Amino acid sequence: MRFTTMRLCGGEALMAISADDLELNMEEVSGRLGTMGFPIKQMDEMMIVLDWNGMETTIYSPGKIMFFPLKDRSLCIRYATEILEKLI
């Protein structure tokens, strides 16, 4: 998978943006996350918020993933790849 990254929240958060066009079904994604043991903090048809590796992680239906707090771009891409490989 290929990503670009964007720094958010004054540099305290990073978002991985997939180069591929993805349209994640949030109901299916939440079910998969639940079976993996990740409790969902918030969810709607556009995003899911959960704690992942000690970070607040938001997964958006187009395949964007935001990690807070995180400043390392290479870790952002690695984490996003790990998550999306399990979800798609």
N, C-alpha and C positions, 0 to 999 in steps of 0.2 A: 504494500500500500504506500501511496505517496501522499504527503501532507505539506501544507504550508502552516505556519504558526502566526498567531497574533497575540501581542502582549495586551493585557487588560488590567483593570483595577489598579492603576498607577504602577504597573509592573509586578504586582503581587500574584497575578494569575496569567495562565497561558491557555490559549485555545488552539487545538489542532483542527485544521480544516481539510477534509479529505479532497483529493484531486478528482476522485471518482464521484459521479452522481449517485448518491444513496438516498433512499427514502425508507427510513426505519419505521416499522410498525411498533408504536410505543407499548401497545398491549402485549405483543410477543416479546419485546425486549424486556419488559418488566417481569414477565414470567420466567424468562431465562435467567435474569439477574437473581430472582428469588430462589431458583433452584441452585444457584451458585453460592447462596448464603449472603447476598448483599441486600440488606433491608432498604427499601425505597423511602426517602424522606418526603418527597413531593413528586407528583406526576400529573401531567395533562397530555393532551394529544400532540403537543409540540416538544415536550422535554421531560426528562426524568432526572431528579437530583438524588444522589446517594453519597455515602461515605465510601471511599475506595483508597486503600493504602494511606489512610490518615489524612486524606484531602477531601474537600467537598468537590464532587465531580458531577458535572451536568452534561447529560447526553441529549443532543438535539436531534430531531427527526431527520434532518438532511445529512446526518453523520458527523456533525461538529461535536467536539468534546472539549469542555473547559475544566481545568484543574486549578483549584485554589487551596492553599498557596503552592505555587510552583514557579520557579524562575529559569529552570534549565530546559532549553528548547529540545535538546536531544532526548531527554527523559519524557518530555511531553509527547513527542512522536512515538517513542517506544511504548509508553503507556496506552496511547490511543490505538496503536496497532494491536496490542494485547487485547484490549477490550473489544474492538470491532471484529477481530478474528473469532472471538467467542460468540458474537451476536449475529453475524451474517453468514 
